[in-house]
Amino acid sequence: MTLAQAIAENVKDGDTVAMEGFTHLIPYAAGHEVIRQGRKDLTIIRMTPDILYDQLIGVGAVKKMKFSWGGNPGVGSLHRFRDAVEKHWPHKLEVEEHSHAAMANAYEAGAANLPFAMLRGYIGADLPKVNAQIKSVTCPFTGEVLAAVPSIRPDVTLIHAQRADRKGNVLIEGIVGVQKEAVLAAKRSVVTVEEIVDELQPASPNSLVLPSWAVTAVVAVPGGAFPSYAQGYYKRNNAFYLAWDEIARDRDSFQQWVKENILEKTPEDFAQYAKPAKN
């Protein structure tokens, strides 16, 4: 289906939405369509929220963010995120901060339909003092005290991948973060891909396949991860990450950028960035 149709059918106001991708395959095209459709009151989840979540927060689409690290990778702060936390612009933002390990375990617990995840973590850390969702449990067999966090069960997960076949099976190659767990934990999932092929043929030993039964919608959006990269298709645009620091510092320049580059664009515009560039 089209991206507009996939988002309209699967992302609703008030939903809990995960948009995962670690360093590459970040679902920018899908996130921009969420903005174009004016979704509000979202709870967004991501282990490493960067520019895409800065944009969603800045347009007022988000009421809460659950995360384990937030920033412009290699550059600095997320200024729209900071403005929402510090000055409540465009409105107050609730935050729930965890460690990477807790987030990964919580996704895995959600994928397994378990109510919570437990881990050896948060020992000597201060996060439990500011996050009431971090608890402890005692092992009934050894008496060991372990950290516990609620499982992550999104209403919908959005990811980008390299390829899908015509049956809806999806291939992810390169750095794999928690895309698999995030999709399996969700009630619904939308996967944008660089291309749809007759047969999936993994080119990298570090790859995984999401089966069609776990995927709600597949959309071909060449370039859909730009300005992050898609291994085997195009490289990361480091210049954009540097430029974003200046764009996002000022509310007016941010709003003008969103108008020109999201609201007045279409998913097809991403295709210009999908130039062959093996990396």
Long-range contacts (C-beta under 8 A, 24 or more apart in sequence): 1-217, 1-218, 1-219, 2-219, 2-267, 3-29, 3-30, 3-33, 3-192, 3-219, 3-221, 3-267, 4-33, 4-36, 4-37, 4-267, 5-217, 6-30, 6-190, 6-216, 6-217, 6-219, 7-33, 7-34, 7-37, 7-190, 8-37, 9-217, 10-156, 10-188, 10-189, 10-190, 10-216, 10-217, 11-37, 11-39, 11-156, 11-158, 11-190, 12-39, 12-155, 13-39, 13-40, 13-41, 13-42, 14-40, 14-41, 14-42, 15-39, 15-42, 15-43, 15-154, 15-155, 15-156, 16-42, 16-43, 16-44, 16-45, 16-153, 16-154, 16-155, 16-156, 17-42, 17-43, 17-44, 17-45, 17-154, 17-155, 17-156, 17-157, 17-158, 18-44, 18-45, 18-46, 18-107, 18-152, 18-154, 18-156, 18-157, 18-158, 18-182, 18-185, 18-186, 19-44, 19-46, 19-52, 19-53, 19-157, 19-158, 19-159, 20-46, 20-47, 20-157, 20-159, 20-177, 20-178, 20-179, 20-182, 21-159, 21-160, 21-177, 21-179, 21-225, 21-228, 22-47, 22-48, 22-175, 22-176, 22-177, 22-178, 22-179, 23-73, 23-175, 23-177, 23-228, 23-229, 23-236, 24-174, 24-175, 24-225, 24-228, 24-229, 24-230, 24-231, 24-236, 25-159, 25-160, 25-161, 25-162, 25-172, 25-174, 25-175, 25-179, 25-225, 25-228, 25-229, 25-230, 25-231, 26-50, 26-52, 26-160, 26-225, 26-228, 27-52, 27-158, 27-159, 27-160, 27-192, 27-224, 27-225, 28-52, 28-160, 28-224, 28-225, 28-226, 28-227, 28-228, 28-270, 29-160, 29-192, 29-221, 29-223, 29-224, 29-225, 29-267, 29-270, 30-158, 30-160, 30-190, 30-192, 30-219, 30-221, 30-224, 31-55, 31-56, 31-158, 32-262, 32-265, 32-267, 33-267, 34-61, 34-158, 35-59, 35-61, 35-258, 35-262, 35-263, 36-262, 36-263, 45-152, 45-154, 47-100, 47-103, 47-104, 47-177, 47-178, 48-73, 49-78, 49-81, 50-78, 51-78, 51-227, 51-241, 51-244, 51-248, 53-78, 53-81, 54-78, 54-79, 54-80, 54-81, 54-244, 54-248, 55-80, 55-258, 55-262, 57-81, 57-84, 57-93, 58-83, 58-84, 58-90, 58-248, 58-254, 58-255, 58-258, 59-90, 59-258, 60-90, 60-91, 62-93, 63-91, 63-93, 63-94, 64-93, 64-94, 64-95, 64-96, 65-93, 65-94, 65-95, 65-96, 66-95, 66-96, 66-98, 66-103, 66-152, 67-95, 67-96, 67-97, 67-98, 67-103, 68-97, 68-98, 68-99, 68-100, 68-102, 68-103, 69-100, 72-241, 72-244, 72-245, 73-241, 74-238, 74-241, 75-241, 75-242, 75-244, 75-245, 76-245, 77-245, 78-248, 79-245, 79-248, 79-249, 79-254, 80-248, 80-254, 83-251, 89-251, 96-131, 96-133, 97-127, 97-130, 97-131, 98-127, 98-131, 98-133, 98-134, 98-149, 99-125, 99-127, 102-134, 102-147, 102-149, 103-152, 103-178, 104-178, 104-181, 105-149, 106-149, 106-150, 106-151, 106-152, 107-151, 107-152, 107-178, 107-181, 107-182, 107-185, 108-178, 108-181, 109-151, 109-152, 110-151, 110-152, 110-153, 110-154, 110-181, 110-184, 110-185, 110-186, 111-180, 111-181, 111-184, 111-185, 112-151, 114-151, 115-150, 115-151, 116-148, 116-149, 116-150, 116-151, 117-148, 117-149, 117-150, 117-151, 118-146, 118-147, 118-148, 119-146, 119-147, 119-148, 119-149, 120-146, 120-147, 121-147, 122-147, 123-147, 151-185, 152-182, 152-185, 153-185, 153-186, 153-187, 154-182, 154-185, 154-186, 154-187, 155-186, 155-187, 155-188, 156-186, 156-187, 156-188, 156-189, 156-190, 156-216, 157-182, 157-183, 157-185, 157-186, 157-188, 157-189, 157-190, 158-189, 158-190, 158-191, 158-192, 159-183, 159-189, 159-190, 159-191, 159-192, 160-191, 160-192, 160-193, 160-221, 160-224, 160-225, 160-230, 161-191, 161-192, 161-193, 161-194, 161-210, 162-193, 162-194, 162-195, 162-230, 162-231, 162-232, 162-233, 163-193, 163-194, 163-195, 163-196, 163-197, 163-200, 164-191, 164-193, 164-196, 164-197, 164-200, 164-215, 164-218, 164-220, 165-196, 165-197, 165-198, 165-199, 165-200, 166-196, 166-197, 166-198, 167-212, 168-212, 168-215, 168-218, 169-200, 169-209, 169-210, 169-211, 169-212, 169-215, 170-209, 170-210, 170-212, 170-215, 170-218, 171-200, 171-202, 171-207, 171-208, 171-209, 172-207, 172-208, 172-209, 172-210, 173-202, 173-203, 173-204, 173-206, 173-207, 173-231, 173-232, 174-204, 174-206, 174-207, 174-231, 174-232, 175-206, 175-231, 176-206, 176-207, 176-208, 179-210, 180-208, 180-210, 183-210, 183-214, 183-215, 184-214, 188-216, 188-217, 189-214, 189-215, 189-216, 189-217, 190-216, 190-217, 190-219, 191-215, 191-217, 191-218, 191-219, 192-218, 192-219, 192-220, 192-221, 192-224, 193-218, 193-219, 193-220, 193-221, 193-224, 194-220, 194-221, 194-222, 194-223, 194-224, 194-230, 194-233, 194-274, 195-220, 195-222, 196-220, 203-232, 204-231, 204-232, 219-267, 221-267, 221-270, 221-271, 222-270, 222-271, 222-274, 223-270, 223-271, 223-272, 223-273, 223-274, 224-267, 224-270, 226-270, 226-273, 226-274, 227-273, 229-279, 230-274, 231-279, 232-278, 232-279, 233-274, 233-276, 233-277, 234-273, 234-274, 234-275, 234-276, 234-277, 234-279, 235-277, 235-279, 237-273
